[in-house]
Amino acid sequence: MIALARQYARDLKWLALGYLVILEAAMVAAILYWPKFRDNTPAIAKLVPFQSLQDLLAAVEQSGYWPYFAIQQWFKGCSLFGVAAVAFMGSGIIAREADQRTADLLFSRPISRRRVLLVRFAVLAVAAIGPVYLSSISAIWISPAVGERLGWAETLAASTYMACFILLLAATTTLLSVRSTNQIRAGSILVGIILISFAQYLVPGIDRWSLFKTIDVWTFMQIQAGQFPWLRAALFVTIAAAMLAAADRHLARRTF
């Protein structure tokens, strides 16, 4: 099992490293831009076209650095870059074997299909979630450069909530990959779903049905206030587990 995990980790290491570098670079740039953004928030708010985005800026005007960082790091960075990373890394978890006609070779080993799936999913989860924690923790040390401070407790709590969201995306991609014969199709479907959900978020009246409503700035404001959304986080993990179970059942029946 360790050899199987190591082999798949080698396949993902450059994608995971690229994801971490992009996430870190975007986060550092956002932190360094904060003083200029803070001084020009009213002018910037007038240029924002959508009510939902105007509400995000209103939170920044009201509470300062924390909502700004939450928007830049978790709402924008980890969700959008995270979707791309999960789509690239997770779409081939099984579909690549069908696409390259190597499934028979993979499953001819004395290892069950379930174990292959679970080990690969675990590696994917670490590759997708690890950069969220690493970049968020580094922000604690970088923020004093602009005269601001992030607390360890709220930063780790917000990162954990975001990790539950990304775990849901990873499980969704895994199920799509198990059901696909082409890895590009599996990733494209996930990206399409997320783009539709973001478009939904921008439209008043139907924005509450968007996935992005569950990770907008108001959620992270609650976390900072000590009100962790346990029910929603548990729902993310439960749905992810159900999707992984569905992927396991489909893989057991699949003939490739």
Buried (B, 14 or more C-beta within 10 A) or exposed (E): EEEBBEEBBEBBEEBBEBBBEBBBEBBBEBBEEBEEBBEEBEEEBEEEEEEBBEBBBBBBBEBBBBBBBBBBBBBBBBBBBBBBBBBBBBBBBBBBBBBEEEBEEBBEEEBEBEEBBBBBBBBBBBBBBBBBBBBBBBBBEBBEEBEBEBEEEBBBBBBBBBBBBBBBBBBBBBBBBBBBBBBBBBBBBBBEBBEEBBEBBBEEEEBEEBBBBBBBBBBBBBBBEEEBBEEBBEBBBEBBEEBBEBBBEBBEEBEE
